[in-house]
Amino acid sequence: MRITVKKKEKKQCKPAGLMALVLALILLAGMVPVKASAAESKENNILLEFGSPDYCRLKSAKLPGWTDADLLLYSWYWNGYEEECAKLYYSVSREGDRVSVPQEIQDDETWDMDPFIFTDNDATFNNNMLVAWTDANKKFDGSETKDEIAGSMRISVTALKSSTLVFANQILTVTKSSDNVSMYNPHVTKVGDKILITWVVCSDVKNDDGAYGIEGLYYDPDTNKFSSEQGLIR
């Protein structure tokens, strides 16, 4: 199935300094060796038009238990109402040609980007779709420095029960007490009967030479909580 994503020409995205800075941070993930294995559904052939920034993405995954439905995730730059913000939307595609109206996963006026979809067909896994993404913990007004933007990046996750198409009531976010730490590029994988969420971390944004690594937490989608049994994995 070929999916074409278009924006109206009158709302054409303009290059923005902040967008370039955050894009650079996300692209750093390709320079870090990620050892944790992860499984993600294959993306469809996607065409982005009308000057959308390179980091805009559309990802899809089959809904477990459905024969004709996909979950679609849009990581999109929205330049409306005088704001410049990356937002994360979802839709359900039926029979390859019908798509529901996109709904925002988190309406907190902060940047949401770099999504990862995990699915599991295990019948005992009730909330069998997980969405993890890079999530800024503050709003930007254009006055932020590169270090301040990087230091606001965190990891959020939510579970979806595919039989009801309802997300968990609460979105969990991995927090850090320091604003000199950046977290991005989440991955989700199943290790035995546990769900492991990993991400790239820069432990010193102001002096990042040799400061990159991988962290992770186990997650229980049925309780929508991070596991405290093993604690933070490095």
Secondary structure per residue as TSV (DSSP state, phi and psi in degrees):
chain	resnum	aa	ss	phi	psi
A	1	M	-	360.0	130.3
A	2	R	E	-100.2	126.0
A	3	I	E	-112.1	127.8
A	4	T	E	-112.2	125.9
A	5	V	E	-110.6	125.3
A	6	K	-	-128.3	154.8
A	7	K	-	-122.2	152.4
A	8	K	-	-64.8	140.0
A	9	E	G	-62.2	-30.7
A	10	K	G	-70.4	-14.4
A	11	K	G	-109.5	31.2
A	12	Q	-	-57.2	134.5
A	13	C	-	-71.1	141.3
A	14	K	-	-105.3	146.4
A	15	P	-	-59.7	139.3
A	16	A	-	-134.4	140.5
A	17	G	H	-58.6	-43.1
A	18	L	H	-62.6	-40.7
A	19	M	H	-62.5	-41.4
A	20	A	H	-63.6	-39.0
A	21	L	H	-64.5	-47.4
A	22	V	H	-68.9	-36.7
A	23	L	H	-59.4	-40.9
A	24	A	H	-62.0	-38.8
A	25	L	H	-64.6	-42.4
A	26	I	H	-65.8	-40.6
A	27	L	H	-66.4	-21.1
A	28	L	G	-60.0	-23.4
A	29	A	G	-59.0	-31.2
A	30	G	G	-70.3	-12.4
A	31	M	G	-95.3	-4.2
A	32	V	S	-108.5	126.4
A	33	P	-	-70.3	112.3
A	34	V	-	-92.4	112.7
A	35	K	-	-90.3	-20.8
A	36	A	S	-72.5	132.9
A	37	S	-	-77.3	150.2
A	38	A	-	-149.3	150.0
A	39	A	-	-122.1	125.4
A	40	E	-	-137.0	144.5
A	41	S	-	-65.4	147.8
A	42	K	-	-65.4	138.4
A	43	E	-	-79.5	152.0
A	44	N	-	-78.7	170.2
A	45	N	E	-74.3	119.3
A	46	I	E	-121.7	137.1
A	47	L	E	-121.0	120.7
A	48	L	E	-105.5	135.0
A	49	E	-	-128.4	171.1
A	50	F	S	63.3	44.4
A	51	G	S	73.1	24.0
A	52	S	-	-66.6	141.5
A	53	P	-	-59.6	154.5
A	54	D	T	-61.7	-27.0
A	55	Y	T	-80.5	-9.5
A	56	C	-	-62.4	135.0
A	57	R	E	-137.5	154.0
A	58	L	E	-129.9	123.5
A	59	K	E	-122.7	152.5
A	60	S	E	-139.0	155.8
A	61	A	E	-151.5	142.9
A	62	K	E	-64.7	136.8
A	63	L	-	-79.8	117.0
A	64	P	T	-55.6	135.2
A	65	G	T	89.1	-7.2
A	66	W	-	-112.0	145.5
A	67	T	S	-99.3	-15.2
A	68	D	S	-135.7	22.9
A	69	A	E	-130.0	141.7
A	70	D	E	-126.9	147.5
A	71	L	E	-92.7	127.7
A	72	L	E	-110.1	135.1
A	73	L	E	-117.6	129.4
A	74	Y	E	-112.6	117.5
A	75	S	E	-99.0	108.5
A	76	W	E	-132.6	142.1
A	77	Y	E	-87.8	122.2
A	78	W	E	-110.6	119.9
A	79	N	-	-116.0	71.9
A	80	G	-	-137.5	162.1
A	81	Y	T	52.3	35.7
A	82	E	T	60.3	29.2
A	83	E	-	-121.0	153.7
A	84	E	-	-122.2	109.7
A	85	C	E	-153.1	139.2
A	86	A	E	-89.9	128.5
A	87	K	E	-128.1	158.5
A	88	L	E	-120.5	120.0
A	89	Y	E	-118.1	159.9
A	90	Y	E	-135.1	150.8
A	91	S	E	-140.4	166.3
A	92	V	E	-116.3	127.0
A	93	S	E	-100.8	130.2
A	94	R	E	-117.2	133.3
A	95	E	T	56.6	24.3
A	96	G	T	77.2	-8.7
A	97	D	T	-138.4	2.4
A	98	R	E	-119.7	127.5
A	99	V	E	-127.3	130.9
A	100	S	-	-72.3	162.6
A	101	V	-	-62.9	128.5
A	102	P	-	-59.6	138.0
A	103	Q	E	-119.8	138.8
A	104	E	E	-75.8	131.8
A	105	I	S	-70.1	-39.4
A	106	Q	-	-140.9	116.5
A	107	D	-	-103.1	73.0
A	108	D	S	-118.1	9.4
A	109	E	S	64.2	21.6
A	110	T	S	-112.7	169.8
A	111	W	-	-75.7	131.2
A	112	D	E	-125.6	123.9
A	113	M	E	-155.7	177.8
A	114	D	E	58.0	51.6
A	115	P	E	-76.1	154.6
A	116	F	E	-133.8	129.9
A	117	I	E	-107.8	132.5
A	118	F	E	-122.3	134.3
A	119	T	E	-126.1	153.1
A	120	D	-	-145.0	128.0
A	121	N	-	-91.4	5.2
A	122	D	-	-61.5	124.5
A	123	A	T	-64.1	-23.5
A	124	T	T	-83.7	-8.5
A	125	F	-	-94.7	93.0
A	126	N	S	-65.3	-54.5
A	127	N	S	-86.7	83.0
A	128	N	-	-94.0	15.2
A	129	M	E	-132.2	133.0
A	130	L	E	-122.3	141.2
A	131	V	E	-122.9	123.4
A	132	A	E	-120.0	147.5
A	133	W	E	-155.9	164.7
A	134	T	E	-81.7	129.0
A	135	D	E	-134.4	118.9
A	136	A	E	-71.6	142.8
A	137	N	S	-96.9	10.6
A	138	K	S	-153.2	160.7
A	139	K	-	-82.2	150.9
A	140	F	-	-109.2	141.7
A	141	D	-	-117.7	5.7
A	142	G	S	98.5	-7.4
A	143	S	-	-98.3	-0.7
A	144	E	-	-73.2	148.9
A	145	T	-	-85.9	169.0
A	146	K	H	-58.7	-42.8
A	147	D	H	-65.2	-38.1
A	148	E	H	-66.9	-38.4
A	149	I	H	-65.8	-47.7
A	150	A	H	-60.7	-41.2
A	151	G	T	-70.8	-7.4
A	152	S	T	-96.2	-5.9
A	153	M	E	-78.0	124.8
A	154	R	E	-129.8	-179.8
A	155	I	E	-116.5	129.1
A	156	S	E	-120.0	155.0
A	157	V	E	-146.8	146.3
A	158	T	E	-145.3	154.8
A	159	A	E	-108.4	147.1
A	160	L	E	-125.1	129.6
A	161	K	E	-89.0	110.5
A	162	S	T	-66.5	-25.8
A	163	S	T	-69.3	-27.8
A	164	T	T	-112.8	-11.8
A	165	L	T	57.9	38.6
A	166	V	E	-117.5	128.6
A	167	F	E	-79.8	158.0
A	168	A	-	-58.6	149.2
A	169	N	S	-63.9	-31.9
A	170	Q	S	-116.9	135.7
A	171	I	-	-92.6	126.5
A	172	L	E	-91.7	137.8
A	173	T	E	-127.2	132.9
A	174	V	E	-77.8	120.1
A	175	T	-	-105.3	158.9
A	176	K	-	-136.0	142.4
A	177	S	S	-76.4	-23.3
A	178	S	-	-95.4	140.8
A	179	D	T	-92.9	15.3
A	180	N	T	-105.6	14.0
A	181	V	-	-118.8	135.4
A	182	S	E	-120.3	138.0
A	183	M	E	-129.9	134.0
A	184	Y	E	-162.5	176.4
A	185	N	E	57.0	62.7
A	186	P	E	-73.1	150.0
A	187	H	E	-134.1	150.0
A	188	V	E	-127.3	134.2
A	189	T	E	-145.6	161.7
A	190	K	E	-104.8	126.0
A	191	V	E	-116.6	103.3
A	192	G	T	65.8	-121.2
A	193	D	T	-105.4	16.1
A	194	K	E	-112.1	151.4
A	195	I	E	-101.9	125.0
A	196	L	E	-113.1	127.1
A	197	I	E	-109.0	124.1
A	198	T	E	-121.4	160.3
A	199	W	E	-156.5	162.4
A	200	V	E	-83.2	138.0
A	201	V	E	-128.5	137.5
A	202	C	E	-110.8	112.8
A	203	S	S	-81.1	-8.1
A	204	D	-	-149.8	92.5
A	205	V	G	-66.0	-32.2
A	206	K	G	-77.0	-22.8
A	207	N	G	-142.3	79.4
A	208	D	-	-87.3	5.7
A	209	D	T	-65.1	113.9
A	210	G	T	74.4	14.7
A	211	A	-	-98.3	5.7
A	212	Y	E	-93.9	145.6
A	213	G	E	-163.9	-170.1
A	214	I	E	-121.0	133.9
A	215	E	E	-124.1	165.2
A	216	G	E	-163.4	160.3
A	217	L	E	-138.8	145.1
A	218	Y	E	-79.3	147.6
A	219	Y	E	-134.7	136.5
A	220	D	E	-106.8	104.6
A	221	P	T	-68.3	-25.3
A	222	D	T	-72.7	-32.1
A	223	T	T	-100.9	-8.3
A	224	N	T	55.5	48.8
A	225	K	E	-137.8	151.4
A	226	F	E	-78.4	143.8
A	227	S	-	-80.5	138.4
A	228	S	-	-102.2	5.4
A	229	E	S	-64.9	-50.2
A	230	Q	S	-97.4	-18.8
A	231	G	-	73.2	-165.7
A	232	L	-	-67.8	131.5
A	233	I	B	-100.0	130.8
A	234	R	-	-122.2	360.0
